[in-house]
Amino acid sequence: MVGSTISGFGSNTSDVDMCLIINHRNEIVPDPRREAIDLLEAMGPLFETIPHLTRKELILAKVPILKLRETLHEIDVDINVNNSVGMQNSLLLHSYALCDWRVRPLVIVVKLWAQSQGINDAKAMTLSSYSLSLMVIHFLQHGVSPHILPCLQVAYPDRYAQLVELWRVKKTLSTSITAVVTMDNTQSLGELFLGFLEYYSVKFE
């Protein structure tokens, strides 16, 4: 699991993001994107043989994605292959969500607000959910005083400032980060949401 599914920033209507990890045993793959496309194309017909699961489309983006639909519970599923950067990003956001209880609901509220304003759709050249999550994290690091979030890449460079092997990511998810959590800021969610809007409309260059 990757994306908002694992980071904690998803809602009940969010897609389920999954990453298929292929272990090449240190072999160099000349064209990882081509390999991902071939694998997803081969898997598509196989998924159609599973009850309540239909193939929607293969999106040939920078990171190719196979979109599926689980019809029994009406859940959309996105599958990619060996997206190590996406897994690292999910790990980072998950860790920030653990730093303070307000992080996750604030991100979700901002995403819902952005959807209501028609500016939360990367396909339409507006802000992606990942971008909005980063904006909230930055605001909680620099837009409030005292700050709510630290910079985990600075506090734990070995864990967050560089890519790690894919098999290490899941193990790292359970690692405690309470050493950098501060509780000096007591602002409510409402105050933080209004502060977020003010910060990016007035203060942020």
N, C-alpha and C positions, 0 to 999 in steps of 0.2 A: 504494500500500500504506500502511496506517495500523495503529494498535494494536500489539499485541505482535509482529506480523509485521515491523514496521520498527524497533520500539524495542529488540528483542533479548531481550525478556522472555518470549517464547513457548517452548513445548516442542513435541515432535513431535506431540502430540495437540491443539494449539491450533487454533482457527479461523483462517482467513485473512480479515483485515479489509481491505476496499477502499473507497475513496472516489471516487465519480465527480464530477469537477470540471466544472461548466458555466460557461463564460466569458460573462458577460452584457455585457461591454464597458462597464462602469460604469453599466449600467441598474439601476434600483431594482426589486427584485422585491417586490411588496406582501405576499406570503405565502410565504416560502421553504419552510415545512413542507408546505404544500399542494402546492407545485411538486414537492417531493421525493417525496411520496406518488404523485402523478400519474405521474411519470417511472418510479418503481419498479413501479407497477402495469402500465404499458405495456411495461416490459422483461421482466416475468415470463414471459409466453407465448413471447417470443423465445428466452429461455434454454432453454425446454423443447424447442426444435427442435435443440439442440446435443447430439450423442451424449455419453453418460456424464454429463450435467448435468441435474439435476432441481430444480424449484422446490419449496421446503418451505413457507414461509409469509412473509407480509408483516407485520412487527411495527410497529404504530402507536404507537411510543414517542415521547418528546420528540424524539429523533432517529430518524426512521423507518428501518427496516432490512429489506432483502430477503434472506431466508436461502435459500441454494442448497446443493445437495449434489453434489459431484463423485464419482461412484460408482466410477470405475476405481481411484482411490487412496484412496477413502473420506475425502475432505476436505470439511469444512464451510466455506462461504464466506459472509460477511456483507458486503452492499453498502449504503452510504449515499450521500447526495448533498450536496456542498458543505458538509461538516461541518468548517469551518475551525478550530473549537475542538479537535476531535478530532485534527486534523492537527498543531496546535501542541502539544498534549499529547504526541503521539507523538514529535515533535521533541525536546521537553524530556527525556522519558525516555530516548530514544536517546543524547542528549548525556551524561546522567548515567551511562549504561552504559559510555561511553567513558572516564570519569574514573578508574575503578579496576576491575581484572579481577574483583574479588570481588562487584561490584554485581549483575551478571546472574545468576550462580549462586545468590546469596543470595535474590534475588527469587523465582527459580524454586522453590527449596527451601521458602520460606515459603508460596508458593501451593500446592505439593503437600501440605505439612503442613495448611494450612487446608482443602483438599479432603478430606483424610482425617478431619478433625474435623467436616465438614459445615457449614463457615462460609465457603465461597467460592462463593456463589450469590446474585447480586443479585436474581434473580427470587424467591427465598425470603426476601428481606429480610435477608440476611446480607451479608458484605463482597464487593465486586466485586474482580476481579483488579487493576483500576486503583487502587482504594483500598489494597489490600495493597502495591502497588508504591510508592505515596506514603508509606505507613507505614515501609517499609524505607529509603527515601531520607531521611525525617525522622530515623530512628534513626541513620543513618550521618552525619547532620549534627550531631545534638545528643545522641545517646545513647551515644556512644563518645568516649574521650579518649586521644590526640588525635583530632580528627574526621577522617573519611575523605572526605566529600563537602563541597564548598562550596555556597553558594546561587548558582546560575547566574543567577537573576533579578537579583540584586544585582551580581554580577560583570559581567554582560553585559545591562544593561537594554534596550538597543536591539534585542537579538536575542530575549530571552526574556520580558521583562516587558510586552510588548504584542503584539497580533495583527499579523501581517504578511500581505501579499497571498499568496493561495494559491500562485501560481506561484513565489514566492520560497522556499517551504518546502523543496523538494527541494534547491535550491542550498545552503541553509543547513545541510542535513544533513552535508555534507562538510567543513564548516568546522572547523578544529582548535580544541580547547579545552584544550590541554595546559598553557596558561599558569596555570591555577588548580588543577592536579592536585598533591596532596601525597602523599608516601609515608612519613609519619612513623609511621603506625599499622601494626603488623605482625601484628595478630591474625589467626588462622586463620578459615576459614569456619565451623568448628564452634563456636569461641568467639563469633563474631558471631551465629550462630543462637541460641545459648543466651542471649546478651546481649539479643537482640531480644525473646525471650520474657519475660525478666526485666524489661526496660524497660517493656513495655506491661502487665505484670501487677502491677508493684510501683511503678515510678517515675513513669509517665506519668499525669497527671491527666485 
